[in-house]
Amino acid sequence: MTLVSRRTVIAGLCASTATRAQAAWPERSITILHGLAPGGGVDTTARILAEQLAARLGQPCIVESRTGAASTLAAAQLARSAPDGYTLGLFPSTYAAAIAMRRSIGFKPIDDFAMIGLVNEFPYVIATHRDHAASSLSQLLKLRPPAPLLYGTPGQGTAQHLLMVQLGLKRVLDGLSGCVQGC
């Protein structure tokens, strides 16, 4: 009968762990989470990215949209996922401002994630009717309308919302009457 020493067992376990730790990544599908509407710009970007990653890595890449709360629902799901590289997040930079907009979101927007890289940039355009009194942003900011200037955004805490709040504050700081009001 052959006796196996404790050292032999420990060495065998360490060797099998080392082999497993060096396994090729990825061995299974990758999920890309985002927190915006299906069919929108971020969703389209995620799907293009998923297609390219799948072709390069030889594994399926699944896009999952978990909308709501300015992308914090999707970010919270990412924060709860295993740190194994099989769940990625594609979020607008403003989700990091979510902590200022909500009491508790269940994660630390900056500390709990590692940025891999910038995927793309979205420019913002402010438009109005062709016959409107303002034909430039500076003219719009100088207007003294009898009623608030109305605008629409995808939701509170989004980049569009924060941009319009900033423009409204500029009007107040410049001493202009009237306000900018979200719809």
C-alpha positions as CSV (number, residue, x, y, z in Angstrom):
1,M,0.0,0.0,0.0
2,T,1.4,3.4,-1.0
3,L,1.0,6.2,1.5
4,V,0.7,9.7,0.1
5,S,2.2,12.4,2.2
6,R,0.5,15.6,3.1
7,R,3.1,17.6,1.1
8,T,2.3,15.5,-2.0
9,V,-1.4,16.2,-1.7
10,I,-0.8,19.9,-1.1
11,A,1.6,20.1,-4.1
12,G,-1.0,18.3,-6.3
13,L,-3.8,20.7,-5.3
14,C,-1.5,23.7,-5.9
15,A,-0.6,22.3,-9.3
16,S,-4.2,21.8,-10.3
17,T,-5.1,25.3,-9.1
18,A,-2.3,26.8,-11.1
19,T,-3.4,25.0,-14.2
20,R,-6.9,26.2,-13.8
21,A,-5.8,29.8,-13.1
22,Q,-3.9,29.8,-16.4
23,A,-6.8,28.6,-18.5
24,A,-7.4,30.6,-21.6
25,W,-9.9,33.5,-21.3
26,P,-12.6,33.4,-22.4
27,E,-13.9,29.9,-22.0
28,R,-17.6,30.9,-22.2
29,S,-19.8,33.7,-23.3
30,I,-19.4,37.3,-22.2
31,T,-22.2,39.6,-21.2
32,I,-22.1,43.3,-22.0
33,L,-24.5,45.2,-19.7
34,H,-25.8,48.7,-20.4
35,G,-28.5,50.8,-18.8
36,L,-30.2,52.6,-21.7
37,A,-33.0,51.9,-24.1
38,P,-32.8,49.0,-26.6
39,G,-32.3,50.3,-30.1
40,G,-30.7,53.6,-28.8
41,G,-27.1,54.8,-29.4
42,V,-25.6,52.9,-26.4
43,D,-27.4,49.7,-27.3
44,T,-26.2,49.9,-30.9
45,T,-22.7,50.6,-29.8
46,A,-22.9,47.6,-27.4
47,R,-24.1,45.3,-30.2
48,I,-21.3,46.4,-32.6
49,L,-18.8,45.9,-29.8
50,A,-20.2,42.5,-29.0
51,E,-20.0,41.4,-32.6
52,Q,-16.4,42.4,-32.9
53,L,-15.5,40.8,-29.5
54,A,-17.2,37.6,-30.5
55,A,-15.3,37.4,-33.8
56,R,-11.9,38.1,-32.1
57,L,-12.4,36.0,-29.0
58,G,-14.3,33.1,-30.5
59,Q,-17.0,33.2,-27.8
60,P,-20.5,34.6,-28.0
61,C,-21.1,38.1,-26.5
62,I,-24.5,38.8,-25.2
63,V,-25.9,42.4,-24.9
64,E,-28.2,42.9,-22.0
65,S,-30.1,46.2,-21.5
66,R,-31.2,46.9,-17.9
67,T,-32.7,50.3,-18.2
68,G,-33.6,52.7,-15.4
69,A,-32.2,55.0,-12.8
70,A,-29.6,56.7,-15.2
71,S,-27.8,53.3,-15.8
72,T,-27.4,52.6,-12.1
73,L,-29.5,49.4,-12.2
74,A,-27.1,47.9,-14.8
75,A,-24.1,49.2,-12.9
76,A,-25.4,47.6,-9.7
77,Q,-25.8,44.3,-11.6
78,L,-22.2,44.6,-12.8
79,A,-21.0,45.4,-9.3
80,R,-22.7,42.2,-8.0
81,S,-21.2,40.0,-10.8
82,A,-18.2,37.8,-10.3
83,P,-14.9,39.7,-11.0
84,D,-13.9,37.2,-13.7
85,G,-14.1,39.3,-16.9
86,Y,-17.2,37.6,-18.2
87,T,-19.5,40.6,-17.4
88,L,-18.6,43.9,-18.9
89,G,-20.4,47.3,-18.6
90,L,-20.9,50.0,-21.2
91,F,-22.1,53.1,-19.3
92,P,-22.3,56.8,-20.0
93,S,-19.9,58.8,-17.8
94,T,-22.7,60.5,-16.0
95,Y,-23.7,57.3,-14.1
96,A,-20.8,58.2,-11.8
97,A,-22.8,61.3,-10.8
98,A,-25.6,59.0,-9.7
99,I,-24.5,58.9,-6.1
100,A,-25.2,62.7,-5.8
101,M,-28.7,62.1,-7.2
102,R,-29.8,59.1,-5.0
103,R,-29.4,58.2,-1.3
104,S,-28.2,54.7,-1.9
105,I,-27.3,52.8,-5.0
106,G,-25.6,49.8,-3.5
107,F,-22.1,50.4,-5.1
108,K,-19.4,53.0,-5.4
109,P,-19.6,54.4,-8.9
110,I,-15.9,55.1,-9.3
111,D,-14.2,52.8,-6.8
112,D,-16.0,49.5,-7.7
113,F,-15.1,49.5,-11.4
114,A,-12.0,49.5,-13.5
115,M,-12.3,51.5,-16.8
116,I,-11.1,49.4,-19.7
117,G,-11.3,52.2,-22.3
118,L,-13.4,54.9,-24.0
119,V,-15.6,53.3,-26.6
120,N,-17.1,56.4,-28.3
121,E,-18.4,59.9,-27.7
122,F,-21.8,61.3,-28.3
123,P,-22.2,65.0,-29.2
124,Y,-25.2,66.9,-28.0
125,V,-27.2,69.1,-30.2
126,I,-29.7,71.7,-29.0
127,A,-32.4,72.4,-31.6
128,T,-35.4,74.7,-31.8
129,H,-38.0,75.5,-34.4
130,R,-36.6,77.3,-37.5
131,D,-38.7,80.5,-36.7
132,H,-37.6,80.7,-33.1
133,A,-36.1,83.9,-31.8
134,A,-32.8,82.2,-31.0
135,S,-30.6,80.8,-33.7
136,S,-27.6,80.1,-31.5
137,L,-26.9,78.9,-28.0
138,S,-25.7,82.3,-26.8
139,Q,-28.9,83.8,-28.2
140,L,-31.0,81.2,-26.5
141,L,-29.3,81.8,-23.1
142,K,-29.9,85.5,-23.4
143,L,-33.6,85.2,-24.1
144,R,-36.1,86.6,-21.5
145,P,-39.2,84.6,-22.4
146,P,-42.4,85.1,-20.4
147,A,-42.6,81.4,-19.7
148,P,-39.9,78.9,-18.8
149,L,-37.9,77.3,-21.6
150,L,-38.9,73.7,-21.8
151,Y,-36.8,70.7,-22.7
152,G,-36.9,67.0,-22.6
153,T,-34.3,64.5,-21.5
154,P,-34.2,60.7,-21.1
155,G,-34.4,61.1,-17.3
156,Q,-33.0,62.6,-14.1
157,G,-29.3,62.2,-13.7
158,T,-28.6,61.6,-17.4
159,A,-26.0,63.7,-19.2
160,Q,-28.7,65.6,-21.1
161,H,-30.5,66.5,-17.8
162,L,-27.3,67.6,-16.1
163,L,-26.3,69.7,-19.2
164,M,-29.7,71.5,-19.2
165,V,-29.4,72.1,-15.4
166,Q,-26.0,73.6,-16.0
167,L,-27.4,75.9,-18.8
168,G,-30.2,76.9,-16.5
169,L,-27.7,77.8,-13.7
170,K,-25.8,79.9,-16.2
171,R,-28.9,81.9,-17.0
172,V,-29.5,82.5,-13.3
173,L,-25.8,83.5,-12.7
174,D,-26.1,85.9,-15.6
175,G,-29.1,87.5,-14.0
176,L,-31.6,86.6,-16.6
177,S,-35.2,86.1,-15.8
178,G,-37.1,83.0,-16.8
179,C,-35.8,79.5,-16.2
180,V,-35.1,76.3,-17.9
181,Q,-37.5,73.6,-16.9
182,G,-37.3,69.9,-17.7
183,C,-40.3,67.9,-19.0
